[in-house]
Amino acid sequence: MAEADARENFIVFGAPDIQQAEIDEVVGSLKTGWLGTGPKVHRFEADFAAYKGVDPGLAAALNSCTAALHVSILAAGIEAGDEVITTAMTFCATANAIIHAGATPVPVDIDPVTLNLDPAKIEERITDKTRAILPVHFAGRPCDMDAILDIASRHGLKVIEDCAHAIETEYHGQKAGTFGDFGCFSFYVTKNVATGEGGMVIAKSTETIDRIKILSLHGMSRDAWHRFSDSGYKHYQVVEPGFKYNMMDLQAAIGIHQLARVESSWLRRREIWNRYQSAFSGLPIGRPAEPDVDTRHAFHLYTITVELETAGLSRDQFLEQMTSAGIGVGVHYQSLAQHPFYQQRFGWNSASFPVAEKFGSSTVSLPLSPNLKDNDVQRIVDSVTSIVKG
Ligand SMILES: Cc1ncc(COP(=O)(O)O)c(C=O)c1O
């Protein structure tokens, strides 16, 4: 494709599928003047809880998954000096949330097939300071929750699931986010349900979800969430120094309709994911492992690996050539220990997490939005094939 055409027809990586229902709902919110946390946030929480099969009172909508992780870690009772075990292959927000809670993230290398934290390597990282395990269901593929829960219960650890990729994920018939003490979700613009920015926590008890809500709104007592309702002004009390993490009705207005289409979007992404799997089977690149039996993959990311020795070009050359062909690509992720901050602060060396380092140095995510047309998918397949074959 000529360069000008490629620019004009650029396939944006992670473009959200926004339809008229979302537009009308946002306009409706603008017209009522209720922009902040209000009835649509409550409806979105109830709808999300219903989708997850939990009590409607056990979900709290926040302004990001980062916020959800931060307040969940605090509500789990984790304090300065504690350690939280997580995966070496995740977005920086996972580790940063642990650090913001005053604790130390302790990464564990990943399994080369599932790309999730390797349960066989967890116990060697447990010390007398370890308080929790924070697994990430990478790309939407569930972690080995049987093994993780077994380790957690034997060592008295909390479990906080990072479900940023895992809204539709299930493991042995149970939904992701309902295994741990807390499940944290993202509605960032590229996510399977997008509200622009947004997040959700689901918790196991009303006591803990109340604590999440207090922490997420300045540390104000529960009534603060309803202080401007039509039932009259309610006084609140500040009970601790909290944060400003609440979701707005404008975001929930989008989320309600995105969530209503979560299954049809999943079906479309599964179709594209399968198309890539068969189209790339003969190419000298790494493809994601097929989902395990008795699990449900959320198909959030389709990640290939490109290595100079086998593919004939480096990962970064591949990224450049895909962009020149008018196709947006992503990298999920360089491993945590490849970033200078963590190296300097914690002395991490990426060679200590060799599986995550290798994957992080060779991975590329291809577009997987449900609104990709068949001819967009074909263009992506053709471009990958011709770039790799040179
Ligand atoms: C694994 C993981 N955890 C946490 C986050 C943070 O989510 P948010 O952008 O909603 O704060 C992301 C976002 O990309 C993520 O991919």
The ligand as an SDF file (V2000), in Angstrom:
LIG
                    3D

 16 16  0  0  0  0  0  0  0  0999 V2000
   -2.4530   -5.7840   33.4380 C   0  0  0  0  0  0  0  0  0  0  0  0
   -2.9060   -4.3800   33.6980 C   0  0  0  0  0  0  0  0  0  0  0  0
   -3.0770   -3.9820   34.9650 N   0  0  0  0  0  0  0  0  0  0  0  0
   -3.4980   -2.7430   35.2580 C   0  0  0  0  0  0  0  0  0  0  0  0
   -3.7760   -1.8340   34.2740 C   0  0  0  0  0  0  0  0  0  0  0  0
   -4.2120   -0.4530   34.6330 C   0  0  0  0  0  0  0  0  0  0  0  0
   -5.4890   -0.1710   34.1470 O   0  0  0  0  0  0  0  0  0  0  0  0
   -6.0200    1.3290   34.0640 P   0  0  0  0  0  0  0  0  0  0  0  0
   -5.4610    1.9400   32.8450 O   0  0  0  0  0  0  0  0  0  0  0  0
   -7.5210    1.1690   34.0070 O   0  0  0  0  0  0  0  0  0  0  0  0
   -5.5820    2.0150   35.3100 O   0  0  0  0  0  0  0  0  0  0  0  0
   -3.6330   -2.2060   32.9380 C   0  0  0  0  0  0  0  0  0  0  0  0
   -3.9250   -1.2290   31.8680 C   0  0  0  0  0  0  0  0  0  0  0  0
   -3.5340   -1.2960   30.7640 O   0  0  0  0  0  0  0  0  0  0  0  0
   -3.1850   -3.5140   32.6450 C   0  0  0  0  0  0  0  0  0  0  0  0
   -3.0440   -3.9130   31.3680 O   0  0  0  0  0  0  0  0  0  0  0  0
  1  2  1  0
  2  3  1  0
  2 15  2  0
  3  4  2  0
  4  5  1  0
  5  6  1  0
  5 12  2  0
  6  7  1  0
  7  8  1  0
  8  9  2  0
  8 10  1  0
  8 11  1  0
 12 13  1  0
 12 15  1  0
 13 14  2  0
 15 16  1  0
M  END
$$$$
